Amino acid sequence: MPIREELLARARDFTYRMRVSFVDAKPQHFDFGEGRFDEDGEVRWSSIEAVECDDCGQYIVEGDDHAFIGPDGEPVPGAALIGDDDIHEDELVEWAEANGYSTCPRQGEGYTDFDIAEGPMMNYIYPIDDDDYSVENARKLAGLPLCLVRMEDDDSAFLALTGGGMDLSWEICEAYIRLGYYPPSHFELPEMAGKQLTERNARILIAVTQSNIILHDWAERRRERAEKLLSTLPLPNEEN
């Protein structure tokens, strides 16, 4: 099988049976410029994001996400040490330091301690399920210019961009995919200079294609239903 077909087959397997909850979703305007607090001092919205630590290179949401620095100077995630040596989590720091590892200088600092954790930067939000607002899902978005947002008045959850200046449709669609959803068909992926058909990009393209197929099928069934009613509904002077 040619390389392209192998790549596409793996991408199709990855995107098989994702959730269809937001294939018809649209971006919603929301003014983040008004700040996190309303005029009464009440929190309007909260956000969670993963930011990269300059010292250990790990994406940080919570303070214990930092890596340890190994004897060779390379960062090693704590989870890797626990997995390799069957170390109890409570004993990890003591074990690491006794075996030549040092803790990241920013150990214990979560994403809010980093200056680059600025939260939403663009005045649009993209709907997700309320339960998607979680630390675990923030970690899934690591490396993407997006964060999770929760509206405090009704606990509704959204994606929001943490950067701008260019068309980020590819990144928004990938965020939905990482959370297990087919992305909204609203997004038309731009053909950008230097973009290649990697497996990552193939997953996005296949998922977007599937979103449009699903939405087309839904629209076709609604059309067929309407056409059927045109021929079956009785006229006012006709008996049922």
RADAKA-V803200 format. One record per pair of residues at least 6 apart in sequence whose C-alpha atoms are under 7 Angstrom apart, sorted by sequence separation. I is the first residue (numbers start at 1). GAP is how many residues later the second one is. D is the distance in Angstrom with one decimal. If there is no record, write none. Layout:
# RADAKA-V803200
i=I gap=GAP d=D
i=I gap=GAP d=D
This chain:
# RADAKA-V803200
i=37 gap=6 d=4.5
i=38 gap=6 d=6.1
i=52 gap=6 d=5.5
i=53 gap=6 d=6.2
i=60 gap=6 d=6.5
i=69 gap=6 d=4.4
i=70 gap=6 d=6.3
i=82 gap=6 d=6.7
i=96 gap=6 d=6.8
i=111 gap=6 d=6.2
i=150 gap=6 d=5.6
i=151 gap=6 d=6.4
i=176 gap=6 d=6.5
i=177 gap=6 d=6.4
i=234 gap=6 d=6.3
i=36 gap=7 d=5.7
i=37 gap=7 d=5.2
i=52 gap=7 d=4.3
i=53 gap=7 d=6.6
i=68 gap=7 d=5.5
i=69 gap=7 d=6.0
i=82 gap=7 d=6.9
i=150 gap=7 d=4.4
i=176 gap=7 d=5.4
i=36 gap=8 d=5.2
i=51 gap=8 d=5.1
i=52 gap=8 d=6.0
i=58 gap=8 d=5.9
i=67 gap=8 d=5.6
i=68 gap=8 d=5.1
i=149 gap=8 d=5.6
i=150 gap=8 d=6.4
i=36 gap=9 d=5.6
i=50 gap=9 d=5.5
i=51 gap=9 d=5.2
i=58 gap=9 d=6.3
i=67 gap=9 d=5.2
i=68 gap=9 d=6.1
i=138 gap=9 d=6.7
i=149 gap=9 d=5.1
i=50 gap=10 d=5.2
i=51 gap=10 d=6.8
i=56 gap=10 d=6.6
i=67 gap=10 d=4.2
i=68 gap=10 d=6.4
i=138 gap=10 d=6.5
i=148 gap=10 d=5.9
i=149 gap=10 d=6.0
i=173 gap=10 d=5.1
i=50 gap=11 d=4.9
i=56 gap=11 d=5.7
i=66 gap=11 d=6.8
i=67 gap=11 d=5.7
i=148 gap=11 d=4.9
i=149 gap=11 d=6.7
i=49 gap=12 d=6.3
i=147 gap=12 d=5.8
i=148 gap=12 d=6.4
i=146 gap=13 d=6.5
i=147 gap=13 d=5.5
i=146 gap=14 d=5.4
i=147 gap=14 d=6.4
i=133 gap=15 d=6.1
i=146 gap=15 d=4.4
i=147 gap=15 d=6.5
i=133 gap=16 d=7.0
i=145 gap=16 d=5.7
i=146 gap=16 d=5.1
i=133 gap=17 d=6.7
i=145 gap=17 d=5.1
i=145 gap=18 d=5.8
i=169 gap=18 d=6.1
i=56 gap=19 d=5.6
i=170 gap=19 d=6.1
i=169 gap=20 d=5.9
i=185 gap=23 d=6.3
i=133 gap=24 d=6.1
i=183 gap=24 d=6.8
i=130 gap=25 d=6.4
i=132 gap=25 d=6.9
i=182 gap=25 d=5.7
i=183 gap=25 d=6.1
i=130 gap=26 d=5.0
i=182 gap=26 d=6.9
i=185 gap=26 d=5.5
i=120 gap=27 d=7.0
i=130 gap=27 d=4.8
i=144 gap=27 d=6.4
i=184 gap=27 d=6.7
i=185 gap=27 d=5.4
i=119 gap=28 d=6.7
i=129 gap=28 d=6.1
i=183 gap=28 d=6.5
i=71 gap=29 d=5.4
i=128 gap=29 d=5.7
i=182 gap=29 d=5.8
i=70 gap=30 d=6.6
i=71 gap=30 d=5.8
i=127 gap=30 d=6.3
i=128 gap=30 d=5.1
i=174 gap=30 d=6.0
i=70 gap=31 d=4.6
i=127 gap=31 d=4.4
i=128 gap=31 d=6.9
i=173 gap=31 d=6.7
i=69 gap=32 d=5.5
i=70 gap=32 d=6.7
i=126 gap=32 d=5.1
i=127 gap=32 d=6.4
i=68 gap=33 d=6.1
i=69 gap=33 d=5.1
i=125 gap=33 d=5.8
i=126 gap=33 d=4.9
i=68 gap=34 d=5.6
i=69 gap=34 d=6.2
i=125 gap=34 d=5.7
i=126 gap=34 d=6.4
i=141 gap=34 d=6.2
i=68 gap=35 d=4.7
i=69 gap=35 d=6.5
i=125 gap=35 d=5.0
i=68 gap=36 d=5.6
i=124 gap=36 d=6.5
i=67 gap=37 d=6.2
i=141 gap=37 d=6.9
i=66 gap=38 d=6.3
i=140 gap=38 d=6.3
i=122 gap=39 d=5.9
i=120 gap=40 d=5.6
i=121 gap=40 d=6.0
i=122 gap=40 d=7.0
i=66 gap=41 d=5.8
i=120 gap=41 d=5.5
i=121 gap=41 d=4.9
i=122 gap=41 d=7.0
i=120 gap=42 d=4.7
i=121 gap=42 d=5.6
i=122 gap=42 d=6.8
i=137 gap=42 d=6.9
i=64 gap=43 d=6.6
i=119 gap=43 d=5.7
i=63 gap=44 d=6.1
i=64 gap=44 d=5.7
i=63 gap=45 d=3.9
i=63 gap=46 d=4.4
i=63 gap=47 d=4.2
i=56 gap=48 d=6.0
i=62 gap=48 d=4.3
i=55 gap=49 d=6.6
i=61 gap=49 d=5.4
i=62 gap=49 d=6.4
i=55 gap=50 d=7.0
i=60 gap=50 d=6.2
i=61 gap=50 d=4.9
i=60 gap=51 d=5.7
i=51 gap=60 d=5.9
i=50 gap=61 d=6.4
i=49 gap=62 d=6.9
i=51 gap=66 d=6.4
i=47 gap=72 d=6.4
i=61 gap=74 d=6.8
i=61 gap=78 d=6.7
i=59 gap=83 d=6.3
i=32 gap=88 d=7.0
i=50 gap=88 d=5.9
i=49 gap=89 d=5.3
i=50 gap=89 d=5.8
i=48 gap=90 d=6.1
i=32 gap=91 d=5.7
i=31 gap=92 d=5.1
i=50 gap=92 d=5.3
i=30 gap=93 d=5.0
i=29 gap=94 d=5.8
i=30 gap=94 d=5.4
i=29 gap=95 d=4.5
i=30 gap=95 d=6.5
i=28 gap=96 d=5.4
i=29 gap=96 d=6.4
i=27 gap=97 d=6.2
i=28 gap=97 d=5.3
i=27 gap=98 d=5.8
i=28 gap=98 d=6.4
i=49 gap=98 d=4.7
i=27 gap=99 d=5.1
i=48 gap=99 d=5.8
i=49 gap=99 d=6.4
i=26 gap=100 d=7.0
i=47 gap=100 d=6.6
i=48 gap=100 d=5.2
i=47 gap=101 d=5.4
i=48 gap=101 d=6.7
i=47 gap=102 d=4.3
i=46 gap=103 d=5.7
i=47 gap=103 d=6.3
i=45 gap=104 d=6.8
i=46 gap=104 d=5.3
i=45 gap=105 d=5.5
i=46 gap=105 d=6.7
i=45 gap=106 d=4.5
i=44 gap=107 d=6.2
i=45 gap=107 d=5.2
i=44 gap=108 d=5.5
i=43 gap=109 d=6.7
i=23 gap=159 d=6.2
i=25 gap=159 d=5.5
i=23 gap=160 d=5.7
i=24 gap=160 d=5.5
i=26 gap=160 d=6.4
i=19 gap=161 d=6.2
i=20 gap=161 d=6.1
i=22 gap=161 d=6.5
i=23 gap=161 d=4.0
i=24 gap=161 d=6.2
i=18 gap=162 d=5.5
i=19 gap=162 d=4.6
i=20 gap=162 d=5.6
i=22 gap=162 d=5.5
i=23 gap=162 d=5.5
i=18 gap=163 d=5.2
i=19 gap=163 d=6.0
i=18 gap=164 d=5.9
i=11 gap=188 d=6.2
i=15 gap=188 d=6.5
i=23 gap=188 d=5.5
i=11 gap=191 d=6.0
i=12 gap=191 d=6.8
i=24 gap=191 d=6.9
i=7 gap=192 d=5.9
i=11 gap=192 d=4.7
i=15 gap=192 d=6.2
i=23 gap=192 d=6.8
i=8 gap=194 d=6.4
i=12 gap=194 d=6.7
